[in-house]
Amino acid sequence: MRGDYREDSLVTTAGF
């Protein structure tokens, strides 16, 4: 689960 996709907190937490 990393936040390398988007800078959104939700996306970062979900790992999408």
C-alpha positions as CSV (number, residue, x, y, z in Angstrom):
1,M,0.0,0.0,0.0
2,R,1.8,3.1,-1.2
3,G,0.8,6.6,-2.2
4,D,2.7,6.6,-5.4
5,Y,-0.4,6.6,-7.5
6,R,-2.3,9.8,-6.4
7,E,-1.9,12.5,-3.9
8,D,-5.4,11.8,-2.5
9,S,-5.6,10.6,1.0
10,L,-8.4,8.2,0.2
11,V,-6.5,6.7,-2.8
12,T,-3.3,6.5,-0.8
13,T,-5.0,4.7,2.1
14,A,-6.9,2.3,-0.2
15,G,-3.8,1.7,-2.3
16,F,-5.7,1.9,-5.6
